[in-house]
Amino acid sequence: MFRGTHRHSLDSKGRMNVPARFRDWLNAHCDGQLIVTIDAQSQPGERCLVAYPLPTWEKVERRIAELPSNSVAARQFQRLFVGQS
């Protein structure tokens, strides 16, 4: 769906404009609901985001919630990825 690299600027209130071709798809497939979070695999200084249509995000979030709670790395990832969404 939204593969590739896309550069966008933020307005003075920190909002990003979603291009019309993406808005049309989002409206048709997930009622315009999109979840944006940080890219947990970004290197320091890259400042990348990833976006998921809400139905896809709900599946991703369930899988992340199933990670072992006794793993420090899993808990850190949960806090980072889900906490920043």
N, C-alpha and C positions, 0 to 999 in steps of 0.2 A: 504494500500500500504506500507507505511514506519512506521508501528506502532511499538512501543517499544522504548527502550533506546539504543542508539548507541554512543559509545565514539570514538572520532576521534581526532587526533592531527593536529596541523597546521604546515605548513612548515615555513621557515624563512621569507617568504613574507606574512604570514598570510593567506595562502590558505589551504583549506581543500580538501583532496582527497575523491572523491565519489566512494564507492566500485563498482566494475564492475557489480554486480547483480542489483544495483540501476541504474547505467548508462544505462544498456540495457533497462530497463523499461522506463526510462525517454526519451531515444531516440525514442522508439517505440510509446510512448503515447503523448509526448509534445515537440518533436523535441529537446530534451535535455535542455529545458528551465525550470529553477527552481528559485523560489524566496525564499530567506532565510531572516528571521527576528527574533527578540528576542521573547522569550516566555513571553508574558505580564503577565502570571500567575505564573511565577517563584518566588520563595522566595528569599530574599536578599542573595547573595553569590552563588546561584545555577548556574548562567551563562548558561542558556539553550537557544537553538535555535529551531525554528520550520521552516519546509520547505514545500513549496507548488509547485506543477507543475503549470506553468504559467496559463493555463486555469482556474484552481481552484482558484488561487490567484486573478485573475481578478474578479471572483464572490465575493470572500471575501472582496476585496477592495471596490467594489460597495456597499455592505451591510454596511461597515464601513462608507463610505461617506454619507450614508443615516441617520446616527445617528444625533440626534438633535443638531444643532449648538449652541443653547443657554445653553447646558449642559457643565459645566466645566469638569466633569468626562469624558464625551464623547470626548471632544476636547483633553484632556490629553491622552486618549487612542489612538485616531487617530494619534497624534504626535508621540507617543511612538511606536506603532505597525507598522504603515505605514511609518513613518519617518525613521525608522531604517532598512527598507527592502532593 
